[in-house]
Every structure is written in C-alpha cells, then in structure tokens.
Amino acid sequence: MDSYLESIKKQFLYYKMLGEKAMEQLQEEQLCWQYNGESNSIAILVNHIAGNMLSRFTEFLTTDGEKPWRNRDAEFTNPFQNKAELMEHWNKGWDCLMNALNQLTEADLEKIIYIRNDGHTVTEAINRQLAHYPYHIGQMVFIAKMLKNEDWKTLSIARNKSADYNNRKFSQDKDRRHYTDDL
C-alpha cells in the first residue's frame, strides 16, 4: 500500500486549498499588498512557491532540483499583471508537483536525488518541500487575515467552535481516514 505517497499528496493538496481559500477572500489589488519593502506580498509568495515547484519537480528523479534555468532572485518580485496570470502560474507549479508525485512508487522513495548537489532520498526531498510550501502558505493566510480583519472567513475550526467540531468528529465511528477527507 502506498500510504506515505497518498498521505503526502493529500497534505500538499490541503495546503493548496488553504492558499486558494485565502486568496479568494481578497480583492485583486490586495494580492500585491506588502507590509513594508522587506516583506513579501501574496503575489511574490505565489511566484516563489511556483518557481520552486517547477525547479524541484521537473524531471524530479533524473536532474538536480535546482535547475540552471531557475532565477530564484526574480521569484521575489511580482511579475503578474492580474489575478488570472497569478493563478495560472500557481496552478502550473502545483500541476508540476502533483504530476511528479503521481508518477512515484514506493520503490522510488529510497532513491537518491540532488538539490544543489546535496543528496536526498526522495522521501527526504518531499518532506523538505512539505515543510517549505506550508511555511509560505501560512504567510499568505496571515497576510490575507490581516487584510480582511473582521471580515475574515476562517479556514479551520472557528473560534469558540472547538466543542462543536469535536462532537462531530467523536460522533463518527473510529476508522482509518486522513484528517482532510471530510473537507
């Protein structure tokens, strides 16, 4: 059973959904808002996340994850003219990631791949990115939450609703399931 592979796919898609639900709550111009010159906007974070995905997961098993064509420094700019361009790039990165993951087998997990000439097992490389992308998606959610203030629609258990959530979960029979299955 490919439980690790299925689990990480669900984890990645969960964070993709969080990023998208945060962006959906904003006006187009808010995607470019920066707290200050040293901080990133959501648009910049999208550019970086997608750029990283394209570099890391293009020819994932056969070439270094830091591609010669990648310009990481340029990822920390906003090249998008509108939200449609931003979302197209976001989805291009996610498609690359998910296509690479969908081609993997359990036998691939111990293979060695390289990122900037540093060897990683496939599992280590995936875990590295499973920490990296949610780190930035959390930043996106935080920016969106600040901008929306009291109009923010929560992406998790609402304040003062933990008991309701727990009652619903504990009313179900015990079963093996991924926590994202009921989202």
Backbone as CSV, one residue per row, in Angstrom:
resi,resn,N_x,N_y,N_z,CA_x,CA_y,CA_z,C_x,C_y,C_z
1,MET,0.840,-1.189,0.000,0.000,0.000,0.000,0.880,1.246,0.000
2,ASP,0.563,2.199,-0.797,1.339,3.427,-0.917,0.811,4.487,0.053
3,SER,0.758,4.166,1.336,0.127,5.080,2.286,0.901,6.388,2.431
4,TYR,2.229,6.337,2.428,3.001,7.575,2.532,2.722,8.470,1.329
5,LEU,2.777,7.907,0.141,2.550,8.704,-1.068,1.144,9.294,-1.096
6,GLU,0.156,8.506,-0.728,-1.212,9.021,-0.706,-1.359,10.110,0.348
7,SER,-0.731,9.916,1.492,-0.819,10.899,2.574,-0.179,12.228,2.176
8,ILE,0.996,12.186,1.575,1.654,13.452,1.232,0.912,14.175,0.106
9,LYS,0.314,13.436,-0.805,-0.489,14.092,-1.849,-1.650,14.846,-1.200
10,LYS,-2.319,14.203,-0.247,-3.432,14.867,0.442,-2.936,16.072,1.227
11,GLN,-1.755,15.945,1.850,-1.205,17.077,2.606,-0.917,18.257,1.692
12,PHE,-0.246,17.991,0.582,0.049,19.076,-0.361,-1.243,19.730,-0.852
13,LEU,-2.228,18.935,-1.224,-3.484,19.487,-1.739,-4.243,20.271,-0.667
14,TYR,-4.106,19.861,0.586,-4.714,20.605,1.691,-4.119,22.020,1.754
15,TYR,-2.809,22.125,1.653,-2.176,23.442,1.713,-2.468,24.265,0.458
16,LYS,-2.588,23.614,-0.675,-3.001,24.320,-1.896,-4.373,24.944,-1.669
17,MET,-5.297,24.164,-1.107,-6.638,24.652,-0.833,-6.601,25.839,0.133
18,LEU,-5.780,25.759,1.187,-5.697,26.874,2.135,-5.236,28.152,1.434
19,GLY,-4.207,28.041,0.611,-3.723,29.205,-0.130,-4.804,29.782,-1.027
20,GLU,-5.519,28.916,-1.711,-6.559,29.376,-2.628,-7.731,30.007,-1.882
21,LYS,-8.124,29.416,-0.763,-9.244,29.986,0.007,-8.858,31.333,0.614
22,ALA,-7.591,31.497,0.954,-7.139,32.800,1.444,-7.176,33.822,0.312
23,MET,-6.658,33.455,-0.850,-6.634,34.392,-1.979,-8.036,34.748,-2.455
24,GLU,-8.965,33.795,-2.404,-10.340,34.043,-2.849,-11.016,35.150,-2.043
25,GLN,-10.584,35.348,-0.813,-11.221,36.344,0.043,-10.758,37.772,-0.249
26,LEU,-9.728,37.905,-1.079,-9.120,39.215,-1.306,-9.511,39.829,-2.635
27,GLN,-9.461,41.140,-2.671,-9.578,41.868,-3.929,-8.249,41.715,-4.676
28,GLU,-8.283,41.851,-5.967,-7.091,41.645,-6.796,-5.902,42.489,-6.318
29,GLU,-6.119,43.761,-6.025,-5.006,44.627,-5.610,-4.422,44.212,-4.264
30,GLN,-5.212,43.545,-3.430,-4.710,43.103,-2.129,-3.677,41.986,-2.261
31,LEU,-3.692,41.269,-3.358,-2.710,40.210,-3.579,-1.298,40.781,-3.705
32,CYS,-1.194,42.067,-3.988,0.102,42.728,-4.162,0.519,43.543,-2.935
33,TRP,-0.299,43.572,-1.904,-0.015,44.366,-0.716,1.200,43.816,0.033
34,GLN,2.089,44.735,0.438,3.255,44.382,1.251,3.250,45.255,2.496
35,TYR,3.540,44.647,3.633,3.611,45.394,4.880,4.690,46.472,4.809
36,ASN,5.843,46.088,4.222,6.932,47.039,4.002,7.793,46.514,2.857
37,GLY,8.830,47.236,2.519,9.684,46.867,1.397,10.435,45.560,1.576
38,GLU,10.610,45.120,2.785,11.335,43.867,3.062,10.414,42.660,3.152
39,SER,9.114,42.902,3.171,8.178,41.780,3.300,7.687,41.349,1.911
40,ASN,7.091,40.188,1.867,6.564,39.649,0.615,5.064,39.854,0.541
41,SER,4.582,40.101,-0.649,3.143,40.101,-0.898,2.725,38.665,-1.202
42,ILE,1.429,38.445,-1.243,0.935,37.133,-1.656,1.377,36.835,-3.078
43,ALA,1.354,37.829,-3.955,1.791,37.620,-5.343,3.251,37.164,-5.397
44,ILE,4.094,37.777,-4.593,5.508,37.376,-4.555,5.634,35.949,-4.019
45,LEU,4.897,35.634,-2.980,4.952,34.281,-2.418,4.482,33.248,-3.439
46,VAL,3.442,33.558,-4.186,2.972,32.655,-5.244,4.066,32.469,-6.286
47,ASN,4.718,33.540,-6.679,5.785,33.458,-7.678,6.920,32.562,-7.182
48,HIS,7.284,32.716,-5.912,8.363,31.912,-5.346,7.951,30.443,-5.194
49,ILE,6.779,30.194,-4.638,6.335,28.805,-4.436,6.275,28.071,-5.776
50,ALA,5.638,28.681,-6.762,5.506,28.032,-8.071,6.873,27.852,-8.734
51,GLY,7.733,28.856,-8.625,9.076,28.732,-9.190,9.860,27.601,-8.555
52,ASN,9.733,27.469,-7.242,10.404,26.380,-6.538,9.843,25.034,-6.984
53,MET,8.533,24.931,-7.084,7.914,23.670,-7.516,8.382,23.273,-8.910
54,LEU,8.401,24.233,-9.824,8.812,23.934,-11.190,10.263,23.458,-11.231
55,SER,11.115,24.089,-10.432,12.515,23.690,-10.402,12.696,22.324,-9.742
56,ARG,12.089,22.140,-8.590,12.293,20.905,-7.836,11.681,19.686,-8.512
57,PHE,10.506,19.841,-9.140,9.752,18.664,-9.570,9.734,18.432,-11.070
58,THR,10.373,19.281,-11.862,10.566,18.986,-13.275,11.693,17.956,-13.363
59,GLU,11.440,16.858,-14.042,12.429,15.763,-14.142,12.964,15.420,-12.757
60,PHE,12.047,15.238,-11.821,12.333,15.069,-10.404,13.370,13.993,-10.096
61,LEU,13.241,12.837,-10.708,14.130,11.722,-10.382,15.445,11.736,-11.148
62,THR,15.571,12.604,-12.143,16.730,12.486,-13.035,17.625,13.711,-13.109
63,THR,17.173,14.867,-12.630,18.014,16.058,-12.692,18.026,16.763,-11.346
64,ASP,19.056,17.552,-11.104,19.153,18.305,-9.862,17.914,19.189,-9.705
65,GLY,17.415,19.304,-8.485,16.221,20.094,-8.201,16.415,21.587,-8.339
66,GLU,17.644,22.033,-8.408,17.916,23.459,-8.657,18.312,23.563,-10.127
67,LYS,17.338,23.830,-10.974,17.556,23.832,-12.418,18.382,25.044,-12.846
68,PRO,19.217,24.890,-13.877,20.029,26.008,-14.357,19.181,27.171,-14.875
69,TRP,17.961,26.894,-15.311,17.093,27.945,-15.840,16.354,28.710,-14.748
70,ARG,16.425,28.228,-13.515,15.694,28.905,-12.440,16.404,30.207,-12.072
71,ASN,15.618,31.271,-11.888,16.145,32.541,-11.400,15.435,32.828,-10.078
72,ARG,15.954,32.246,-9.005,15.306,32.340,-7.694,15.135,33.782,-7.250
73,ASP,16.152,34.610,-7.485,16.055,36.009,-7.050,14.877,36.722,-7.710
74,ALA,14.596,36.402,-8.959,13.474,37.023,-9.665,12.126,36.559,-9.116
75,GLU,12.117,35.441,-8.388,10.870,34.962,-7.791,10.367,35.915,-6.705
76,PHE,11.248,36.766,-6.195,10.856,37.683,-5.125,10.481,39.060,-5.691
77,THR,9.862,38.999,-6.856,9.252,40.169,-7.495,7.855,39.744,-7.922
78,ASN,7.041,40.717,-8.269,5.691,40.418,-8.735,5.620,40.635,-10.246
79,PRO,5.646,39.564,-11.029,5.592,39.709,-12.485,4.175,39.710,-13.055
80,PHE,3.174,39.572,-12.198,1.808,39.338,-12.659,1.080,40.643,-12.960
81,GLN,0.374,40.654,-14.078,-0.433,41.806,-14.472,-1.820,41.768,-13.833
82,ASN,-2.256,40.556,-13.477,-3.595,40.402,-12.915,-3.696,39.066,-12.172
83,LYS,-4.831,38.879,-11.536,-5.047,37.661,-10.752,-5.056,36.414,-11.634
84,ALA,-5.566,36.528,-12.848,-5.598,35.369,-13.751,-4.184,34.864,-14.038
85,GLU,-3.245,35.763,-14.284,-1.847,35.363,-14.510,-1.260,34.724,-13.258
86,LEU,-1.545,35.310,-12.106,-1.051,34.776,-10.838,-1.564,33.351,-10.647
87,MET,-2.857,33.144,-10.853,-3.450,31.819,-10.651,-2.939,30.818,-11.686
88,GLU,-2.682,31.263,-12.898,-2.127,30.373,-13.921,-0.751,29.870,-13.491
89,HIS,0.078,30.763,-12.957,1.418,30.367,-12.506,1.315,29.461,-11.280
90,TRP,0.452,29.811,-10.345,0.211,28.983,-9.155,-0.144,27.558,-9.581
91,ASN,-1.095,27.435,-10.490,-1.537,26.110,-10.931,-0.475,25.373,-11.738
92,LYS,0.336,26.095,-12.469,1.435,25.463,-13.214,2.409,24.785,-12.245
93,GLY,2.742,25.472,-11.158,3.615,24.885,-10.147,2.990,23.665,-9.497
94,TRP,1.732,23.792,-9.091,1.046,22.668,-8.438,0.888,21.488,-9.387
95,ASP,0.601,21.749,-10.652,0.479,20.653,-11.625,1.800,19.909,-11.762
96,CYS,2.897,20.641,-11.801,4.220,20.015,-11.901,4.474,19.126,-10.687
97,LEU,4.213,19.665,-9.499,4.399,18.898,-8.257,3.542,17.636,-8.264
98,MET,2.254,17.787,-8.511,1.354,16.637,-8.408,1.636,15.605,-9.497
99,ASN,1.994,16.043,-10.693,2.356,15.090,-11.742,3.567,14.264,-11.337
100,ALA,4.574,14.918,-10.728,5.760,14.183,-10.272,5.387,13.189,-9.179
101,LEU,4.580,13.626,-8.219,4.190,12.727,-7.119,3.354,11.558,-7.630
102,ASN,2.483,11.815,-8.597,1.620,10.750,-9.128,2.395,9.684,-9.882
103,GLN,3.602,10.000,-10.329,4.416,9.027,-11.058,5.286,8.173,-10.133
104,LEU,5.354,8.558,-8.849,6.231,7.837,-7.920,5.608,6.531,-7.444
105,THR,6.511,5.588,-7.129,6.110,4.333,-6.495,6.835,4.229,-5.162
106,GLU,6.397,3.302,-4.335,7.079,3.066,-3.057,8.563,2.773,-3.291
107,ALA,8.885,2.067,-4.369,10.280,1.718,-4.655,11.126,2.958,-4.918
108,ASP,10.513,4.049,-5.345,11.258,5.285,-5.621,11.667,6.028,-4.351
109,LEU,11.015,5.770,-3.240,11.177,6.592,-2.048,12.594,6.605,-1.472
110,GLU,13.353,5.551,-1.687,14.721,5.495,-1.171,15.774,5.868,-2.213
111,LYS,15.331,6.177,-3.422,16.279,6.635,-4.449,16.886,7.953,-3.997
112,ILE,18.105,8.208,-4.463,18.791,9.460,-4.134,18.597,10.446,-5.283
113,ILE,18.150,11.644,-4.908,18.075,12.747,-5.863,18.905,13.889,-5.278
114,TYR,19.138,14.911,-6.075,20.006,16.004,-5.642,19.297,17.347,-5.735
115,ILE,19.584,18.175,-4.761,19.172,19.579,-4.771,20.434,20.371,-4.466
116,ARG,20.908,21.120,-5.442,22.176,21.850,-5.351,23.332,20.925,-4.955
117,ASN,23.341,19.747,-5.568,24.368,18.731,-5.353,24.316,18.062,-3.990
118,ASP,23.319,18.371,-3.156,23.141,17.688,-1.875,22.190,16.520,-2.095
119,GLY,22.669,15.310,-1.770,21.852,14.116,-1.950,20.750,14.018,-0.906
120,HIS,19.586,13.652,-1.366,18.413,13.415,-0.516,17.763,12.118,-0.995
121,THR,17.189,11.349,-0.079,16.280,10.318,-0.560,15.058,11.058,-1.105
122,VAL,14.300,10.395,-1.941,13.073,11.000,-2.459,12.172,11.399,-1.296
123,THR,12.093,10.541,-0.277,11.289,10.866,0.910,11.784,12.146,1.568
124,GLU,13.082,12.281,1.751,13.637,13.497,2.368,13.342,14.732,1.518
125,ALA,13.468,14.602,0.203,13.209,15.744,-0.682,11.742,16.160,-0.616
126,ILE,10.852,15.190,-0.585,9.428,15.500,-0.473,9.145,16.167,0.872
127,ASN,9.688,15.599,1.950,9.465,16.179,3.279,10.005,17.601,3.356
128,ARG,11.126,17.843,2.705,11.701,19.189,2.677,10.696,20.175,2.080
129,GLN,10.071,19.792,0.982,9.121,20.682,0.329,7.789,20.735,1.080
130,LEU,7.443,19.659,1.764,6.218,19.645,2.552,6.342,20.548,3.778
131,ALA,7.540,20.895,4.147,7.758,21.911,5.194,7.856,23.302,4.569
132,HIS,8.473,23.403,3.407,8.718,24.689,2.762,7.429,25.359,2.280
133,TYR,6.614,24.637,1.524,5.421,25.262,0.941,4.415,25.699,2.007
134,PRO,4.100,24.861,3.006,3.181,25.335,4.052,3.720,26.527,4.849
135,TYR,5.024,26.627,4.977,5.625,27.793,5.642,5.190,29.071,4.920
136,HIS,5.306,29.078,3.604,4.936,30.252,2.829,3.414,30.396,2.697
137,ILE,2.707,29.309,2.592,1.248,29.393,2.510,0.692,29.949,3.827
138,GLY,1.308,29.592,4.938,0.926,30.192,6.214,1.119,31.703,6.196
139,GLN,2.187,32.165,5.556,2.396,33.605,5.412,1.285,34.221,4.569
140,MET,0.897,33.534,3.502,-0.182,34.036,2.646,-1.479,34.154,3.438
141,VAL,-1.781,33.136,4.217,-3.004,33.146,5.019,-2.950,34.285,6.032
142,PHE,-1.814,34.476,6.665,-1.683,35.539,7.659,-1.878,36.919,7.024
143,ILE,-1.283,37.134,5.857,-1.454,38.407,5.153,-2.934,38.624,4.830
144,ALA,-3.576,37.597,4.294,-4.992,37.717,3.946,-5.839,37.991,5.182
145,LYS,-5.527,37.323,6.271,-6.283,37.515,7.508,-6.113,38.941,8.027
146,MET,-4.914,39.486,7.941,-4.696,40.879,8.360,-5.496,41.841,7.478
147,LEU,-5.484,41.600,6.183,-6.185,42.495,5.264,-7.703,42.429,5.436
148,LYS,-8.229,41.260,5.699,-9.674,41.101,5.838,-10.177,41.485,7.231
149,ASN,-9.319,41.379,8.223,-9.658,41.744,9.594,-10.939,41.046,10.037
150,GLU,-11.952,41.782,10.468,-13.168,41.144,10.996,-14.003,40.479,9.901
151,ASP,-13.687,40.711,8.638,-14.399,40.052,7.537,-13.765,38.729,7.122
152,TRP,-12.707,38.336,7.807,-12.013,37.084,7.505,-12.939,35.895,7.754
153,LYS,-12.968,34.978,6.816,-13.689,33.712,6.972,-12.651,32.642,7.276
154,THR,-12.740,32.065,8.458,-11.727,31.136,8.931,-11.560,29.935,7.993
155,LEU,-10.360,29.420,7.950,-10.046,28.258,7.121,-9.903,26.996,7.951
156,SER,-10.130,27.123,9.246,-10.015,25.961,10.126,-11.188,25.989,11.103
157,ILE,-11.023,25.424,12.249,-12.086,25.415,13.249,-12.278,26.847,13.734
158,ALA,-13.498,27.347,13.638,-13.792,28.728,14.033,-13.606,28.904,15.545
159,ARG,-13.301,30.132,15.922,-13.187,30.439,17.349,-14.454,30.042,18.078
160,ASN,-14.240,29.491,19.247,-15.340,29.068,20.117,-16.208,27.976,19.495
161,LYS,-15.672,27.262,18.518,-16.405,26.171,17.877,-15.678,24.834,18.007
162,SER,-14.657,24.775,18.853,-13.902,23.531,19.024,-14.781,22.414,19.557
163,ALA,-15.646,22.720,20.505,-16.520,21.690,21.078,-17.445,21.127,20.005
164,ASP,-18.016,21.994,19.162,-18.891,21.533,18.076,-18.124,20.614,17.127
165,TYR,-16.931,21.031,16.787,-16.104,20.234,15.877,-15.783,18.870,16.502
166,ASN,-15.347,18.893,17.758,-15.018,17.640,18.444,-16.241,16.737,18.571
167,ASN,-17.394,17.301,18.873,-18.613,16.495,18.972,-18.914,15.804,17.651
168,ARG,-18.755,16.532,16.556,-18.983,15.936,15.239,-17.992,14.808,14.967
169,LYS,-16.715,15.053,15.259,-15.689,14.041,14.999,-15.887,12.801,15.882
170,PHE,-16.198,13.023,17.159,-16.342,11.894,18.070,-17.683,11.179,17.915
171,SER,-18.608,11.761,17.166,-19.875,11.072,16.887,-19.703,10.050,15.768
172,GLN,-18.580,10.107,15.068,-18.289,9.156,13.991,-17.634,7.917,14.580
173,ASP,-17.832,6.803,13.911,-17.135,5.585,14.315,-15.645,5.753,14.077
174,LYS,-14.849,5.101,14.915,-13.406,5.092,14.683,-13.143,4.406,13.364
175,ASP,-12.265,5.010,12.583,-11.935,4.461,11.278,-10.621,5.075,10.845
176,ARG,-9.912,4.390,9.984,-8.683,4.945,9.429,-9.052,5.882,8.299
177,ARG,-8.722,7.157,8.457,-9.000,8.155,7.438,-7.996,9.285,7.595
178,HIS,-7.833,10.034,6.550,-6.959,11.205,6.594,-7.792,12.371,7.083
179,TYR,-7.212,13.214,7.920,-7.994,14.302,8.511,-8.549,15.277,7.468
180,THR,-8.016,15.265,6.267,-8.537,16.141,5.216,-9.691,15.520,4.442
181,ASP,-10.011,14.264,4.709,-11.033,13.562,3.922,-12.400,14.221,3.998
182,ASP,-12.707,14.883,5.111,-14.047,15.462,5.238,-14.084,16.965,4.936
183,LEU,-13.056,17.472,4.295,-13.056,18.890,3.954,-13.796,19.149,2.661
